[in-house]
């Protein structure tokens, strides 16, 4: 059974940083691209980042480019999203999502349960 | 690519047929997913490639369309179908989602 467990969320001050983790099990983590999608308090879903299976290629939405960094450790079956220069509009539930192939140009299927990041002073 | 989903909410009775539409701002071929999200839960993939049912998803759910216009249907609404439904395109990056349709009984 595919399982994705996010962690690391919490209350962060504006301008601050936090690192989210996504621990994967139930599939061959190193064979699949991985993605992050966030859900705003208004329930809108926003695609923010993706990484290839080897970690040698990444994509970022314009809204987070230059502030967020996505990496992976295939030896630990873990995905990391470093969030920096946080703003109030980064407040959201952050979901880790499994890709359908090694390339992030393919679609995705399974989602983790999400971790809440609240940016507020 | 902008995804316009309608209606934003609907109320129907058990056994009713429910229809949700999704329009893409440009041709996305059949590169469209439909997700179901129940309160407090993560989205769940129901339909991929516009019309293919994900394994284990009940056959009362269906999807059709190509290009820019898509339709999602629940043929006979059940109490457990109460959720918000989202369309999402994967023709281009960044992936984009419709704003969701909240289905209530």
Interface residues (C-beta under 8 A of the other chain):
Chain A: X35 X37 X43 X44 X45 X46 X47 X48 X50 X59 X61 X62 X95 X104 X105 X106 X107 X108 X109 X110 X111 X112 X113 X114
Chain B: X31 X33 X41 X42 X43 X44 X45 X48 X54 X84 X86 X88 X90 X93 X94 X95 X96 X97 X99 X100
